Amino acid sequence: TTTMFSYYPAQSIYSSNLSPRDRYLSALAEAKAAEADYLAAEAAQREEEDYLRRRLAQLEYRKRDNFLGSRSALPVPTVPAAYPSYDHLYRVHQQIAEEEE
């Protein structure tokens, strides 16, 4: 993982050999790279959360199916659009871990 400080190496931005314009362009390029990294991390997190919501829906469907004793071909319910809380994601992780055991 990168920290925000890794985007600002003193040699590249504050070098006395670079003109103010070059320092500006260098800083701008580094800021754009940092933004791209941030957006990629956000997208990866959303992807994981979406997967966990779908997985939870499957587990709840399976649990309900087992409880009712039916093996009918009912469709798996859709996942609600709202983002789950931290506790909800923790519960999903626990259920997946229990199922894998």
Contacts in CASP RR format, 6 or more apart in sequence:
PFRMAT RR
TARGET T0000
AUTHOR 0000-0000-0000
METHOD contacts of the structure
MODEL  1
TTTMFSYYPAQSIYSSNLSPRDRYLSALAEAKAAEADYLAAEAAQREEED
YLRRRLAQLEYRKRDNFLGSRSALPVPTVPAAYPSYDHLYRVHQQIAEEE
E
2 34 0 8 1.000
2 37 0 8 1.000
4 34 0 8 1.000
7 30 0 8 1.000
7 31 0 8 1.000
7 33 0 8 1.000
7 34 0 8 1.000
8 27 0 8 1.000
8 30 0 8 1.000
12 26 0 8 1.000
12 30 0 8 1.000
13 23 0 8 1.000
13 26 0 8 1.000
13 27 0 8 1.000
13 30 0 8 1.000
14 23 0 8 1.000
15 23 0 8 1.000
18 26 0 8 1.000
49 83 0 8 1.000
49 84 0 8 1.000
49 89 0 8 1.000
50 79 0 8 1.000
52 84 0 8 1.000
52 89 0 8 1.000
52 92 0 8 1.000
52 93 0 8 1.000
52 96 0 8 1.000
53 79 0 8 1.000
53 80 0 8 1.000
53 84 0 8 1.000
53 92 0 8 1.000
54 79 0 8 1.000
55 92 0 8 1.000
55 96 0 8 1.000
56 79 0 8 1.000
56 88 0 8 1.000
56 91 0 8 1.000
56 92 0 8 1.000
56 95 0 8 1.000
57 76 0 8 1.000
57 77 0 8 1.000
57 78 0 8 1.000
57 79 0 8 1.000
58 76 0 8 1.000
59 92 0 8 1.000
59 95 0 8 1.000
59 96 0 8 1.000
59 99 0 8 1.000
60 77 0 8 1.000
61 74 0 8 1.000
61 76 0 8 1.000
61 77 0 8 1.000
65 71 0 8 1.000
65 72 0 8 1.000
65 74 0 8 1.000
84 92 0 8 1.000
END
